[in-house]
Structures are given as C-alpha cells and as structure tokens.
Amino acid sequence: MVELNDTTRMGLLIGAAAILIFVIVNMAGLLGGGDEKLFLIDLIGLGDMDAMRPDTGFSTQDIVGFLLAVAMGALYFMSAEDDLDWEALLGDDDDDEEE
C-alpha cells in the first residue's frame, strides 16, 4: 500500500474533484459562453489552434482529464490506513493506570 500523510491525501481528493468539475463544465461549453470549449494545450502555447474553439464534444483532453481524476481518486483510496489503532482513537489507555 501507499502511505501518504493526511494533507497529501486531502490534496489528492480536492485535486481530483476540481479536475472532474473542470472537465464536465468545459465539455458542456459553460466556460466559453455555451458554445465554445477551452483547450488547455492551445492555451499554454503548445498547440497551433485557438484556445477557445466551438468544439463542445468529447475530446482527447476530456479523456486525459477523466483518467487523471480517476488515478488521483484511486491513489486517495489506496493510501487509506488499514490498521487503525482503536485504543488511541477511543482513549482506552486506562488499563495502565489500574495496575
């Protein structure tokens, strides 16, 4: 299993949710006024087309976004602690004081 601290795990969960929301909103064209879609590769200058295009369908960018969100979510769930210290959680360390 993968061991990550709680801050990193929460960052993975929030990042996966943000990517998923961005992909869904961008697929619907809501970022471009309802009829245009934002392409990030073209926005940062690696592509040769306009960053905002009237292509509101399912594209390669959407597939990569979904896969990235799924990978981050899976890493979040895989990094959960399996063995909980129930005595520490419940505060059952009174046994030492009785002796």
Backbone atoms as SQL, in Angstrom:
CREATE TABLE atoms (id INTEGER PRIMARY KEY, chain TEXT, resi INTEGER, resn TEXT, atom TEXT, x REAL, y REAL, z REAL);
INSERT INTO atoms VALUES
  (1, 'A', 1, 'MET', 'N', 0.817, -1.184, 0.000),
  (2, 'A', 1, 'MET', 'CA', 0.000, 0.000, 0.000),
  (3, 'A', 1, 'MET', 'C', 0.866, 1.256, 0.000),
  (4, 'A', 2, 'VAL', 'N', 0.279, 2.313, -0.409),
  (5, 'A', 2, 'VAL', 'CA', 0.949, 3.603, -0.445),
  (6, 'A', 2, 'VAL', 'C', 0.638, 4.345, 0.850),
  (7, 'A', 3, 'GLU', 'N', 1.672, 4.879, 1.479),
  (8, 'A', 3, 'GLU', 'CA', 1.456, 5.633, 2.714),
  (9, 'A', 3, 'GLU', 'C', 1.676, 7.113, 2.443),
  (10, 'A', 4, 'LEU', 'N', 0.628, 7.890, 2.617),
  (11, 'A', 4, 'LEU', 'CA', 0.693, 9.336, 2.444),
  (12, 'A', 4, 'LEU', 'C', 0.125, 9.994, 3.693),
  (13, 'A', 5, 'ASN', 'N', 0.616, 11.193, 3.982),
  (14, 'A', 5, 'ASN', 'CA', 0.062, 11.886, 5.142),
  (15, 'A', 5, 'ASN', 'C', -1.312, 12.463, 4.780),
  (16, 'A', 6, 'ASP', 'N', -2.031, 12.907, 5.787),
  (17, 'A', 6, 'ASP', 'CA', -3.412, 13.354, 5.594),
  (18, 'A', 6, 'ASP', 'C', -3.514, 14.584, 4.696),
  (19, 'A', 7, 'THR', 'N', -2.532, 15.469, 4.764),
  (20, 'A', 7, 'THR', 'CA', -2.561, 16.667, 3.936),
  (21, 'A', 7, 'THR', 'C', -2.427, 16.311, 2.455),
  (22, 'A', 8, 'THR', 'N', -1.539, 15.397, 2.151),
  (23, 'A', 8, 'THR', 'CA', -1.358, 14.965, 0.764),
  (24, 'A', 8, 'THR', 'C', -2.592, 14.231, 0.260),
  (25, 'A', 9, 'ARG', 'N', -3.171, 13.388, 1.103),
  (26, 'A', 9, 'ARG', 'CA', -4.379, 12.667, 0.701),
  (27, 'A', 9, 'ARG', 'C', -5.527, 13.628, 0.416),
  (28, 'A', 10, 'MET', 'N', -5.688, 14.646, 1.265),
  (29, 'A', 10, 'MET', 'CA', -6.764, 15.606, 1.053),
  (30, 'A', 10, 'MET', 'C', -6.497, 16.428, -0.206),
  (31, 'A', 11, 'GLY', 'N', -5.240, 16.731, -0.480),
  (32, 'A', 11, 'GLY', 'CA', -4.891, 17.421, -1.721),
  (33, 'A', 11, 'GLY', 'C', -5.243, 16.596, -2.949),
  (34, 'A', 12, 'LEU', 'N', -5.018, 15.280, -2.875),
  (35, 'A', 12, 'LEU', 'CA', -5.402, 14.402, -3.976),
  (36, 'A', 12, 'LEU', 'C', -6.911, 14.409, -4.192),
  (37, 'A', 13, 'LEU', 'N', -7.662, 14.346, -3.117),
  (38, 'A', 13, 'LEU', 'CA', -9.122, 14.320, -3.233),
  (39, 'A', 13, 'LEU', 'C', -9.664, 15.632, -3.791),
  (40, 'A', 14, 'ILE', 'N', -9.163, 16.750, -3.304),
  (41, 'A', 14, 'ILE', 'CA', -9.625, 18.051, -3.787),
  (42, 'A', 14, 'ILE', 'C', -9.191, 18.270, -5.230),
  (43, 'A', 15, 'GLY', 'N', -7.966, 17.858, -5.563),
  (44, 'A', 15, 'GLY', 'CA', -7.492, 17.984, -6.943),
  (45, 'A', 15, 'GLY', 'C', -8.306, 17.147, -7.914),
  (46, 'A', 16, 'ALA', 'N', -8.632, 15.922, -7.524),
  (47, 'A', 16, 'ALA', 'CA', -9.445, 15.059, -8.384),
  (48, 'A', 16, 'ALA', 'C', -10.833, 15.650, -8.592),
  (49, 'A', 17, 'ALA', 'N', -11.421, 16.187, -7.532),
  (50, 'A', 17, 'ALA', 'CA', -12.744, 16.803, -7.657),
  (51, 'A', 17, 'ALA', 'C', -12.684, 18.041, -8.551),
  (52, 'A', 18, 'ALA', 'N', -11.637, 18.851, -8.402),
  (53, 'A', 18, 'ALA', 'CA', -11.501, 20.058, -9.225),
  (54, 'A', 18, 'ALA', 'C', -11.322, 19.713, -10.697),
  (55, 'A', 19, 'ILE', 'N', -10.513, 18.712, -10.988),
  (56, 'A', 19, 'ILE', 'CA', -10.309, 18.299, -12.382),
  (57, 'A', 19, 'ILE', 'C', -11.602, 17.762, -12.967),
  (58, 'A', 20, 'LEU', 'N', -12.311, 16.946, -12.204),
  (59, 'A', 20, 'LEU', 'CA', -13.573, 16.376, -12.687),
  (60, 'A', 20, 'LEU', 'C', -14.608, 17.464, -12.961),
  (61, 'A', 21, 'ILE', 'N', -14.710, 18.422, -12.068),
  (62, 'A', 21, 'ILE', 'CA', -15.661, 19.520, -12.280),
  (63, 'A', 21, 'ILE', 'C', -15.264, 20.346, -13.495),
  (64, 'A', 22, 'PHE', 'N', -13.959, 20.634, -13.647),
  (65, 'A', 22, 'PHE', 'CA', -13.500, 21.403, -14.802),
  (66, 'A', 22, 'PHE', 'C', -13.822, 20.680, -16.104),
  (67, 'A', 23, 'VAL', 'N', -13.562, 19.394, -16.162),
  (68, 'A', 23, 'VAL', 'CA', -13.811, 18.634, -17.396),
  (69, 'A', 23, 'VAL', 'C', -15.291, 18.622, -17.741),
  (70, 'A', 24, 'ILE', 'N', -16.145, 18.410, -16.754),
  (71, 'A', 24, 'ILE', 'CA', -17.585, 18.360, -17.026),
  (72, 'A', 24, 'ILE', 'C', -18.112, 19.724, -17.466),
  (73, 'A', 25, 'VAL', 'N', -17.687, 20.779, -16.766),
  (74, 'A', 25, 'VAL', 'CA', -18.148, 22.123, -17.123),
  (75, 'A', 25, 'VAL', 'C', -17.606, 22.536, -18.488),
  (76, 'A', 26, 'ASN', 'N', -16.359, 22.157, -18.765),
  (77, 'A', 26, 'ASN', 'CA', -15.751, 22.510, -20.047),
  (78, 'A', 26, 'ASN', 'C', -16.385, 21.722, -21.200),
  (79, 'A', 27, 'MET', 'N', -16.753, 20.468, -20.961),
  (80, 'A', 27, 'MET', 'CA', -17.397, 19.673, -22.013),
  (81, 'A', 27, 'MET', 'C', -18.731, 20.282, -22.420),
  (82, 'A', 28, 'ALA', 'N', -19.432, 20.850, -21.458),
  (83, 'A', 28, 'ALA', 'CA', -20.725, 21.461, -21.760),
  (84, 'A', 28, 'ALA', 'C', -20.578, 22.826, -22.424),
  (85, 'A', 29, 'GLY', 'N', -19.369, 23.357, -22.436),
  (86, 'A', 29, 'GLY', 'CA', -19.134, 24.648, -23.060),
  (87, 'A', 29, 'GLY', 'C', -19.482, 25.821, -22.175),
  (88, 'A', 30, 'LEU', 'N', -19.653, 25.592, -20.890),
  (89, 'A', 30, 'LEU', 'CA', -20.056, 26.662, -19.988),
  (90, 'A', 30, 'LEU', 'C', -18.938, 27.667, -19.719),
  (91, 'A', 31, 'LEU', 'N', -17.696, 27.284, -19.945),
  (92, 'A', 31, 'LEU', 'CA', -16.587, 28.223, -19.756),
  (93, 'A', 31, 'LEU', 'C', -16.476, 29.205, -20.914),
  (94, 'A', 32, 'GLY', 'N', -16.991, 28.830, -22.059),
  (95, 'A', 32, 'GLY', 'CA', -16.896, 29.692, -23.233),
  (96, 'A', 32, 'GLY', 'C', -18.211, 30.315, -23.638),
  (97, 'A', 33, 'GLY', 'N', -19.125, 30.431, -22.750),
  (98, 'A', 33, 'GLY', 'CA', -20.389, 31.080, -23.056),
  (99, 'A', 33, 'GLY', 'C', -21.432, 30.155, -23.640),
  (100, 'A', 34, 'GLY', 'N', -21.226, 28.864, -23.577),
  (101, 'A', 34, 'GLY', 'CA', -22.231, 27.922, -24.037),
  (102, 'A', 34, 'GLY', 'C', -21.970, 27.304, -25.394),
  (103, 'A', 35, 'ASP', 'N', -21.062, 27.882, -26.173),
  (104, 'A', 35, 'ASP', 'CA', -20.822, 27.307, -27.490),
  (105, 'A', 35, 'ASP', 'C', -19.342, 27.123, -27.794),
  (106, 'A', 36, 'GLU', 'N', -18.457, 27.428, -26.856),
  (107, 'A', 36, 'GLU', 'CA', -17.032, 27.240, -27.069),
  (108, 'A', 36, 'GLU', 'C', -16.430, 26.444, -25.923),
  (109, 'A', 37, 'LYS', 'N', -15.321, 25.776, -26.235),
  (110, 'A', 37, 'LYS', 'CA', -14.634, 24.947, -25.269),
  (111, 'A', 37, 'LYS', 'C', -13.194, 25.417, -25.135),
  (112, 'A', 38, 'LEU', 'N', -12.670, 25.397, -23.911),
  (113, 'A', 38, 'LEU', 'CA', -11.306, 25.809, -23.635),
  (114, 'A', 38, 'LEU', 'C', -10.375, 24.614, -23.780),
  (115, 'A', 39, 'PHE', 'N', -9.377, 24.738, -24.633),
  (116, 'A', 39, 'PHE', 'CA', -8.369, 23.703, -24.811),
  (117, 'A', 39, 'PHE', 'C', -7.084, 24.167, -24.142),
  (118, 'A', 40, 'LEU', 'N', -6.663, 23.453, -23.107),
  (119, 'A', 40, 'LEU', 'CA', -5.545, 23.886, -22.279),
  (120, 'A', 40, 'LEU', 'C', -4.206, 23.837, -23.000),
  (121, 'A', 41, 'ILE', 'N', -3.990, 22.849, -23.851),
  (122, 'A', 41, 'ILE', 'CA', -2.714, 22.750, -24.575),
  (123, 'A', 41, 'ILE', 'C', -2.542, 23.944, -25.501),
  (124, 'A', 42, 'ASP', 'N', -3.583, 24.354, -26.138),
  (125, 'A', 42, 'ASP', 'CA', -3.509, 25.529, -27.003),
  (126, 'A', 42, 'ASP', 'C', -3.397, 26.811, -26.182),
  (127, 'A', 43, 'LEU', 'N', -3.951, 26.803, -24.975),
  (128, 'A', 43, 'LEU', 'CA', -3.894, 27.981, -24.113),
  (129, 'A', 43, 'LEU', 'C', -2.466, 28.262, -23.637),
  (130, 'A', 44, 'ILE', 'N', -1.726, 27.200, -23.305),
  (131, 'A', 44, 'ILE', 'CA', -0.358, 27.413, -22.831),
  (132, 'A', 44, 'ILE', 'C', 0.644, 27.571, -23.960),
  (133, 'A', 45, 'GLY', 'N', 0.218, 27.409, -25.194),
  (134, 'A', 45, 'GLY', 'CA', 1.078, 27.689, -26.334),
  (135, 'A', 45, 'GLY', 'C', 1.700, 26.482, -26.986),
  (136, 'A', 46, 'LEU', 'N', 1.346, 25.276, -26.595),
  (137, 'A', 46, 'LEU', 'CA', 1.918, 24.086, -27.215),
  (138, 'A', 46, 'LEU', 'C', 1.182, 23.681, -28.488),
  (139, 'A', 47, 'GLY', 'N', -0.054, 24.070, -28.620),
  (140, 'A', 47, 'GLY', 'CA', -0.831, 23.759, -29.818),
  (141, 'A', 47, 'GLY', 'C', -0.783, 24.904, -30.807),
  (142, 'A', 48, 'ASP', 'N', -1.298, 24.639, -31.985),
  (143, 'A', 48, 'ASP', 'CA', -1.265, 25.669, -33.028),
  (144, 'A', 48, 'ASP', 'C', -2.651, 26.190, -33.387),
  (145, 'A', 49, 'MET', 'N', -3.646, 25.864, -32.578),
  (146, 'A', 49, 'MET', 'CA', -5.004, 26.321, -32.846),
  (147, 'A', 49, 'MET', 'C', -5.431, 27.322, -31.777),
  (148, 'A', 50, 'ASP', 'N', -6.623, 27.881, -31.932),
  (149, 'A', 50, 'ASP', 'CA', -7.159, 28.805, -30.941),
  (150, 'A', 50, 'ASP', 'C', -7.486, 28.051, -29.652),
  (151, 'A', 51, 'ALA', 'N', -7.310, 28.728, -28.523),
  (152, 'A', 51, 'ALA', 'CA', -7.594, 28.095, -27.235),
  (153, 'A', 51, 'ALA', 'C', -9.092, 27.904, -27.024),
  (154, 'A', 52, 'MET', 'N', -9.898, 28.830, -27.511),
  (155, 'A', 52, 'MET', 'CA', -11.352, 28.716, -27.410),
  (156, 'A', 52, 'MET', 'C', -11.901, 28.370, -28.789),
  (157, 'A', 53, 'ARG', 'N', -12.459, 27.163, -28.901),
  (158, 'A', 53, 'ARG', 'CA', -12.995, 26.713, -30.184),
  (159, 'A', 53, 'ARG', 'C', -14.422, 26.229, -29.991),
  (160, 'A', 54, 'PRO', 'N', -15.231, 26.327, -31.045),
  (161, 'A', 54, 'PRO', 'CA', -16.626, 25.854, -30.936),
  (162, 'A', 54, 'PRO', 'C', -16.723, 24.331, -31.077),
  (163, 'A', 55, 'ASP', 'N', -16.007, 23.616, -30.247),
  (164, 'A', 55, 'ASP', 'CA', -15.997, 22.155, -30.266),
  (165, 'A', 55, 'ASP', 'C', -16.375, 21.680, -28.872),
  (166, 'A', 56, 'THR', 'N', -17.643, 21.514, -28.617),
  (167, 'A', 56, 'THR', 'CA', -18.095, 21.164, -27.266),
  (168, 'A', 56, 'THR', 'C', -18.419, 19.685, -27.135),
  (169, 'A', 57, 'GLY', 'N', -17.730, 18.845, -27.869),
  (170, 'A', 57, 'GLY', 'CA', -17.956, 17.411, -27.758),
  (171, 'A', 57, 'GLY', 'C', -16.955, 16.764, -26.830),
  (172, 'A', 58, 'PHE', 'N', -16.804, 15.471, -26.971),
  (173, 'A', 58, 'PHE', 'CA', -15.886, 14.668, -26.170),
  (174, 'A', 58, 'PHE', 'C', -14.550, 14.621, -26.892),
  (175, 'A', 59, 'SER', 'N', -13.484, 15.114, -26.264),
  (176, 'A', 59, 'SER', 'CA', -12.192, 15.191, -26.928),
  (177, 'A', 59, 'SER', 'C', -11.124, 14.434, -26.136),
  (178, 'A', 60, 'THR', 'N', -9.924, 14.405, -26.679),
  (179, 'A', 60, 'THR', 'CA', -8.803, 13.751, -26.014),
  (180, 'A', 60, 'THR', 'C', -8.489, 14.417, -24.681),
  (181, 'A', 61, 'GLN', 'N', -8.633, 15.719, -24.626),
  (182, 'A', 61, 'GLN', 'CA', -8.408, 16.444, -23.371),
  (183, 'A', 61, 'GLN', 'C', -9.356, 15.960, -22.285),
  (184, 'A', 62, 'ASP', 'N', -10.581, 15.654, -22.632),
  (185, 'A', 62, 'ASP', 'CA', -11.561, 15.165, -21.661),
  (186, 'A', 62, 'ASP', 'C', -11.183, 13.774, -21.158),
  (187, 'A', 63, 'ILE', 'N', -10.712, 12.923, -22.054),
  (188, 'A', 63, 'ILE', 'CA', -10.291, 11.571, -21.661),
  (189, 'A', 63, 'ILE', 'C', -9.123, 11.644, -20.696),
  (190, 'A', 64, 'VAL', 'N', -8.150, 12.486, -21.006),
  (191, 'A', 64, 'VAL', 'CA', -6.992, 12.641, -20.123),
  (192, 'A', 64, 'VAL', 'C', -7.413, 13.211, -18.776),
  (193, 'A', 65, 'GLY', 'N', -8.321, 14.159, -18.769),
  (194, 'A', 65, 'GLY', 'CA', -8.816, 14.733, -17.518),
  (195, 'A', 65, 'GLY', 'C', -9.532, 13.709, -16.660),
  (196, 'A', 66, 'PHE', 'N', -10.398, 12.898, -17.285),
  (197, 'A', 66, 'PHE', 'CA', -11.096, 11.855, -16.539),
  (198, 'A', 66, 'PHE', 'C', -10.116, 10.826, -15.985),
  (199, 'A', 67, 'LEU', 'N', -9.143, 10.405, -16.800),
  (200, 'A', 67, 'LEU', 'CA', -8.164, 9.426, -16.335),
  (201, 'A', 67, 'LEU', 'C', -7.318, 9.974, -15.187),
  (202, 'A', 68, 'LEU', 'N', -6.949, 11.235, -15.261),
  (203, 'A', 68, 'LEU', 'CA', -6.173, 11.861, -14.195),
  (204, 'A', 68, 'LEU', 'C', -6.988, 11.935, -12.908),
  (205, 'A', 69, 'ALA', 'N', -8.257, 12.298, -13.016),
  (206, 'A', 69, 'ALA', 'CA', -9.124, 12.363, -11.831),
  (207, 'A', 69, 'ALA', 'C', -9.322, 10.970, -11.228),
  (208, 'A', 70, 'VAL', 'N', -9.489, 9.959, -12.058),
  (209, 'A', 70, 'VAL', 'CA', -9.656, 8.586, -11.563),
  (210, 'A', 70, 'VAL', 'C', -8.375, 8.103, -10.892),
  (211, 'A', 71, 'ALA', 'N', -7.225, 8.404, -11.478),
  (212, 'A', 71, 'ALA', 'CA', -5.949, 7.991, -10.890),
  (213, 'A', 71, 'ALA', 'C', -5.725, 8.663, -9.534),
  (214, 'A', 72, 'MET', 'N', -6.052, 9.944, -9.447),
  (215, 'A', 72, 'MET', 'CA', -5.883, 10.648, -8.178),
  (216, 'A', 72, 'MET', 'C', -6.862, 10.123, -7.127),
  (217, 'A', 73, 'GLY', 'N', -8.087, 9.834, -7.523),
  (218, 'A', 73, 'GLY', 'CA', -9.059, 9.259, -6.599),
  (219, 'A', 73, 'GLY', 'C', -8.661, 7.868, -6.132),
  (220, 'A', 74, 'ALA', 'N', -8.137, 7.058, -7.050),
  (221, 'A', 74, 'ALA', 'CA', -7.696, 5.712, -6.676),
  (222, 'A', 74, 'ALA', 'C', -6.512, 5.776, -5.720),
  (223, 'A', 75, 'LEU', 'N', -5.592, 6.701, -5.952),
  (224, 'A', 75, 'LEU', 'CA', -4.455, 6.864, -5.045),
  (225, 'A', 75, 'LEU', 'C', -4.923, 7.337, -3.672),
  (226, 'A', 76, 'TYR', 'N', -5.952, 8.178, -3.650),
  (227, 'A', 76, 'TYR', 'CA', -6.523, 8.608, -2.370),
  (228, 'A', 76, 'TYR', 'C', -7.065, 7.412, -1.589),
  (229, 'A', 77, 'PHE', 'N', -7.832, 6.551, -2.245),
  (230, 'A', 77, 'PHE', 'CA', -8.419, 5.414, -1.555),
  (231, 'A', 77, 'PHE', 'C', -7.391, 4.347, -1.213),
  (232, 'A', 78, 'MET', 'N', -6.376, 4.179, -2.053),
  (233, 'A', 78, 'MET', 'CA', -5.346, 3.177, -1.773),
  (234, 'A', 78, 'MET', 'C', -4.434, 3.599, -0.625),
  (235, 'A', 79, 'SER', 'N', -4.354, 4.883, -0.351),
  (236, 'A', 79, 'SER', 'CA', -3.461, 5.352, 0.699),
  (237, 'A', 79, 'SER', 'C', -4.140, 5.432, 2.064),
  (238, 'A', 80, 'ALA', 'N', -5.350, 4.936, 2.164),
  (239, 'A', 80, 'ALA', 'CA', -6.056, 4.952, 3.446),
  (240, 'A', 80, 'ALA', 'C', -5.402, 3.948, 4.397),
  (241, 'A', 81, 'GLU', 'N', -5.394, 4.274, 5.681),
  (242, 'A', 81, 'GLU', 'CA', -4.809, 3.381, 6.669),
  (243, 'A', 81, 'GLU', 'C', -5.731, 2.192, 6.893),
  (244, 'A', 82, 'ASP', 'N', -5.157, 0.999, 6.808),
  (245, 'A', 82, 'ASP', 'CA', -5.946, -0.208, 7.014),
  (246, 'A', 82, 'ASP', 'C', -6.062, -0.572, 8.490),
  (247, 'A', 83, 'ASP', 'N', -4.962, -0.496, 9.193),
  (248, 'A', 83, 'ASP', 'CA', -4.944, -0.901, 10.589),
  (249, 'A', 83, 'ASP', 'C', -5.073, 0.330, 11.478),
  (250, 'A', 84, 'LEU', 'N', -6.247, 0.485, 12.048),
  (251, 'A', 84, 'LEU', 'CA', -6.473, 1.616, 12.939),
  (252, 'A', 84, 'LEU', 'C', -6.085, 1.246, 14.363),
  (253, 'A', 85, 'ASP', 'N', -5.536, 2.173, 15.067),
  (254, 'A', 85, 'ASP', 'CA', -5.200, 1.985, 16.471),
  (255, 'A', 85, 'ASP', 'C', -6.427, 2.385, 17.283),
  (256, 'A', 86, 'TRP', 'N', -7.302, 1.402, 17.544),
  (257, 'A', 86, 'TRP', 'CA', -8.577, 1.688, 18.196),
  (258, 'A', 86, 'TRP', 'C', -8.390, 2.188, 19.612),
  (259, 'A', 87, 'GLU', 'N', -7.344, 1.731, 20.309),
  (260, 'A', 87, 'GLU', 'CA', -7.116, 2.218, 21.665),
  (261, 'A', 87, 'GLU', 'C', -6.803, 3.704, 21.660),
  (262, 'A', 88, 'ALA', 'N', -6.036, 4.145, 20.680),
  (263, 'A', 88, 'ALA', 'CA', -5.709, 5.567, 20.598),
  (264, 'A', 88, 'ALA', 'C', -6.933, 6.379, 20.183),
  (265, 'A', 89, 'LEU', 'N', -7.760, 5.805, 19.302),
  (266, 'A', 89, 'LEU', 'CA', -8.946, 6.523, 18.853),
  (267, 'A', 89, 'LEU', 'C', -9.998, 6.651, 19.953),
  (268, 'A', 90, 'LEU', 'N', -10.163, 5.596, 20.723),
  (269, 'A', 90, 'LEU', 'CA', -11.196, 5.583, 21.751),
  (270, 'A', 90, 'LEU', 'C', -10.691, 6.067, 23.101),
  (271, 'A', 91, 'GLY', 'N', -9.403, 6.206, 23.247),
  (272, 'A', 91, 'GLY', 'CA', -8.842, 6.659, 24.517),
  (273, 'A', 91, 'GLY', 'C', -8.862, 5.586, 25.577),
  (274, 'A', 92, 'ASP', 'N', -8.685, 4.325, 25.171),
  (275, 'A', 92, 'ASP', 'CA', -8.734, 3.201, 26.105),
  (276, 'A', 92, 'ASP', 'C', -7.357, 2.894, 26.672),
  (277, 'A', 93, 'ASP', 'N', -6.667, 3.856, 27.175),
  (278, 'A', 93, 'ASP', 'CA', -5.388, 3.574, 27.795),
  (279, 'A', 93, 'ASP', 'C', -5.504, 3.679, 29.319),
  (280, 'A', 94, 'ASP', 'N', -6.701, 3.441, 29.846),
  (281, 'A', 94, 'ASP', 'CA', -6.925, 3.453, 31.289),
  (282, 'A', 94, 'ASP', 'C', -6.425, 2.167, 31.943),
  (283, 'A', 95, 'ASP', 'N', -6.153, 1.128, 31.159),
  (284, 'A', 95, 'ASP', 'CA', -5.700, -0.149, 31.718),
  (285, 'A', 95, 'ASP', 'C', -4.345, 0.004, 32.420),
  (286, 'A', 96, 'ASP', 'N', -3.514, 0.902, 31.953),
  (287, 'A', 96, 'ASP', 'CA', -2.209, 1.093, 32.562),
  (288, 'A', 96, 'ASP', 'C', -2.313, 1.745, 33.933),
  (289, 'A', 97, 'GLU', 'N', -3.325, 2.565, 34.154),
  (290, 'A', 97, 'GLU', 'CA', -3.468, 3.287, 35.400),
  (291, 'A', 97, 'GLU', 'C', -4.037, 2.402, 36.519),
  (292, 'A', 98, 'GLU', 'N', -4.716, 1.317, 36.180),
  (293, 'A', 98, 'GLU', 'CA', -5.333, 0.458, 37.183),
  (294, 'A', 98, 'GLU', 'C', -4.309, -0.381, 37.936),
  (295, 'A', 99, 'GLU', 'N', -3.176, -0.653, 37.349),
  (296, 'A', 99, 'GLU', 'CA', -2.187, -1.520, 37.989),
  (297, 'A', 99, 'GLU', 'C', -1.388, -0.837, 39.009);
